[in-house]
Amino acid sequence: MFTGIVEAVGEVVSLSEISKSTYRLEIRTSLAPELKIGESVSNNGCCLTVVSQKDELVGFDMVAETASRTNLSALKTGDLVNQERSMLVSSRIDGHLVQGHVDSTARILQVDEKGEDRRIVIELPKEFRQYVVFKGSIAVNGISLTVAELRDESFVVAIIPHTWMITNLHRLQAGDSVNLEFDLIAKYVERMIHR
């Protein structure tokens, strides 16, 4: 479980296919000295297990399901990845409850400057629209954000300068793909109602 508060931005060193349906993602990160094999780390909002760790390099394996459902399989050397270690039970939840289970990817439609802030317009896949509400929480590339505006086929998030600079958002532009995780509580409520 995560909070959507990014701790570090890692840099992709390599992404390789190690078998027909498994990929190895290696990331250079300041978190590396604190990580142990077997720990969970959110990478662009996707929970991956540490399988190798040496100095500042950390390796993660991805199965075909992860590669097809997230933007991780499209990463290239030098790309930046938002990272967060799993939360401690004793921690404050500064963002919102994020599982690290990416529901969908979506395209950035527009990035606008509003003074020092940015407004990012992101497409909203039809099959997930019921989970997004005005002023609700959503995880975009693992970042806990608030929906500032809700439209029929998209939503808008407002980004403060701090978040813009300490995450990989400042590298993204219209047409790029981001990982989305919708609110966990909304999904459980829907399931209970349908039962």
C-alpha positions as CSV (number, residue, x, y, z in Angstrom):
1,M,0.0,0.0,0.0
2,F,1.2,3.5,-0.9
3,T,0.2,7.1,-0.3
4,G,0.9,8.7,-3.7
5,I,3.6,11.0,-2.3
6,V,6.7,10.6,-4.5
7,E,9.9,10.0,-2.5
8,A,12.4,9.9,-5.4
9,V,12.6,10.1,-9.2
10,G,14.6,7.3,-10.6
11,E,16.3,7.1,-14.0
12,V,15.8,4.1,-16.3
13,V,19.1,2.4,-17.0
14,S,17.7,-0.5,-19.0
15,L,14.6,-2.4,-19.9
16,S,15.1,-5.9,-21.3
17,E,13.1,-9.0,-22.0
18,I,14.5,-11.8,-19.9
19,S,12.1,-14.4,-21.1
20,K,9.1,-14.6,-23.5
21,S,6.8,-12.9,-21.0
22,T,9.1,-11.4,-18.3
23,Y,11.0,-8.1,-18.4
24,R,13.7,-6.7,-16.2
25,L,13.6,-3.0,-15.4
26,E,16.8,-1.4,-13.9
27,I,16.6,2.0,-12.3
28,R,19.2,4.3,-10.9
29,T,17.7,5.7,-7.7
30,S,18.6,7.5,-4.5
31,L,16.4,5.0,-2.7
32,A,18.6,2.0,-3.6
33,P,20.8,1.9,-0.4
34,E,17.6,1.7,1.7
35,L,16.0,-1.1,-0.3
36,K,16.2,-4.8,0.2
37,I,15.4,-7.7,-2.2
38,G,11.7,-8.6,-1.8
39,E,10.5,-5.1,-0.9
40,S,7.7,-3.4,-2.8
41,V,8.3,-0.1,-4.6
42,S,5.8,2.0,-6.6
43,N,7.2,2.8,-10.0
44,N,5.0,5.3,-11.9
45,G,2.2,4.0,-9.6
46,C,2.9,0.3,-10.3
47,C,3.9,-1.9,-7.4
48,L,7.0,-3.9,-8.3
49,T,9.2,-6.1,-6.2
50,V,12.9,-5.5,-5.8
51,V,14.8,-8.5,-7.3
52,S,18.3,-7.0,-7.4
53,Q,20.1,-4.2,-5.6
54,K,23.6,-3.0,-6.0
55,D,24.9,0.4,-5.1
56,E,22.5,2.9,-6.7
57,L,20.9,0.4,-9.1
58,V,17.7,-1.5,-8.4
59,G,16.2,-4.2,-10.6
60,F,12.5,-5.1,-10.9
61,D,10.8,-7.9,-12.9
62,M,7.6,-7.3,-14.8
63,V,5.3,-10.0,-16.1
64,A,3.3,-9.6,-19.4
65,E,0.2,-8.4,-17.5
66,T,2.1,-5.5,-16.0
67,A,3.8,-4.6,-19.3
68,S,0.5,-4.5,-21.1
69,R,-1.5,-2.6,-18.5
70,T,1.0,0.1,-17.6
71,N,3.3,2.6,-19.4
72,L,6.4,0.8,-18.0
73,S,7.1,-1.3,-21.1
74,A,7.5,1.9,-23.2
75,L,10.2,3.3,-21.0
76,K,13.6,4.1,-22.5
77,T,17.0,4.7,-21.1
78,G,17.1,8.1,-19.4
79,D,13.4,8.3,-18.7
80,L,12.3,9.3,-15.2
81,V,10.2,7.2,-13.0
82,N,8.3,8.4,-9.9
83,Q,9.1,6.1,-6.9
84,E,7.7,5.5,-3.5
85,R,8.4,2.8,-0.9
86,S,5.5,1.1,0.7
87,M,4.0,2.9,3.6
88,L,4.5,2.0,7.2
89,V,1.3,1.3,9.3
90,S,2.5,4.0,11.7
91,S,2.9,6.7,8.9
92,R,0.6,9.6,8.2
93,I,-1.2,9.3,4.9
94,D,-0.4,12.6,3.2
95,G,-1.9,11.6,-0.1
96,H,-4.6,8.9,-0.3
97,L,-4.6,5.1,-0.2
98,V,-3.0,3.8,-3.4
99,Q,-2.5,0.1,-4.0
100,G,0.0,0.3,-6.8
101,H,-2.4,-1.6,-9.0
102,V,-2.6,0.4,-12.2
103,D,-6.1,0.3,-13.7
104,S,-5.4,1.9,-17.1
105,T,-3.1,4.1,-19.1
106,A,-4.3,7.3,-20.6
107,R,-3.0,10.0,-22.8
108,I,-2.2,13.5,-21.7
109,L,-4.3,15.8,-23.9
110,Q,-2.9,19.2,-22.9
111,V,-0.5,20.9,-20.5
112,D,-1.2,24.5,-19.7
113,E,0.7,27.0,-17.6
114,K,-1.4,29.1,-15.1
115,G,1.2,31.4,-13.6
116,E,3.6,29.1,-11.6
117,D,1.1,26.3,-11.6
118,R,0.3,23.8,-14.4
119,R,-3.1,22.3,-15.4
120,I,-2.9,18.9,-17.1
121,V,-5.8,17.5,-19.1
122,I,-5.9,13.7,-19.2
123,E,-8.2,11.5,-21.2
124,L,-10.7,9.5,-19.1
125,P,-11.3,6.0,-20.4
126,K,-15.0,5.3,-20.7
127,E,-15.0,2.1,-18.6
128,F,-13.5,4.0,-15.5
129,R,-15.5,7.2,-15.6
130,Q,-17.8,6.2,-12.7
131,Y,-14.7,6.2,-10.3
132,V,-13.8,9.9,-10.9
133,V,-15.5,12.7,-9.1
134,F,-14.8,16.5,-8.8
135,K,-12.3,17.1,-6.0
136,G,-11.8,13.4,-5.6
137,S,-8.4,11.7,-5.5
138,I,-6.7,9.9,-8.4
139,A,-3.2,8.5,-8.8
140,V,-1.4,9.7,-12.0
141,N,2.0,8.0,-12.5
142,G,1.8,7.2,-8.8
143,I,1.2,10.7,-7.7
144,S,-1.8,11.4,-5.4
145,L,-3.6,14.3,-7.2
146,T,-7.0,16.0,-6.8
147,V,-9.4,16.2,-9.7
148,A,-9.7,19.9,-10.3
149,E,-12.2,19.6,-13.2
150,L,-14.3,16.8,-14.5
151,R,-15.4,16.7,-18.2
152,D,-17.3,14.1,-20.2
153,E,-14.2,12.4,-21.7
154,S,-11.3,13.9,-19.7
155,F,-10.3,15.3,-16.3
156,V,-8.0,18.1,-15.2
157,V,-5.4,18.1,-12.4
158,A,-3.8,21.3,-11.1
159,I,-0.1,20.9,-10.3
160,I,1.7,23.1,-7.8
161,P,5.3,24.1,-8.7
162,H,6.8,21.7,-6.0
163,T,5.0,18.7,-7.4
164,W,5.9,19.7,-11.0
165,M,9.6,19.8,-10.2
166,I,10.1,16.8,-7.9
167,T,8.2,14.3,-10.1
168,N,8.4,13.2,-13.7
169,L,5.5,15.5,-14.7
170,H,7.8,18.2,-15.9
171,R,9.1,15.9,-18.6
172,L,5.6,14.9,-19.9
173,Q,3.7,16.5,-22.8
174,A,0.6,16.1,-24.8
175,G,0.4,12.6,-26.3
176,D,2.4,11.0,-23.6
177,S,0.9,8.0,-21.7
178,V,0.4,8.0,-17.9
179,N,-0.6,5.3,-15.5
180,L,-3.9,5.8,-13.7
181,E,-5.2,4.1,-10.5
182,F,-8.7,5.0,-9.6
183,D,-10.0,5.4,-6.0
184,L,-10.1,2.1,-4.1
185,I,-13.1,3.1,-2.0
186,A,-15.2,3.9,-5.1
187,K,-14.4,0.4,-6.6
188,Y,-15.5,-1.4,-3.4
189,V,-18.7,0.7,-3.1
190,E,-19.6,-0.1,-6.7
191,R,-19.0,-3.8,-6.0
192,M,-21.2,-3.8,-2.9
193,I,-24.0,-2.0,-4.8
194,H,-24.0,-4.4,-7.6
195,R,-24.2,-7.4,-5.3
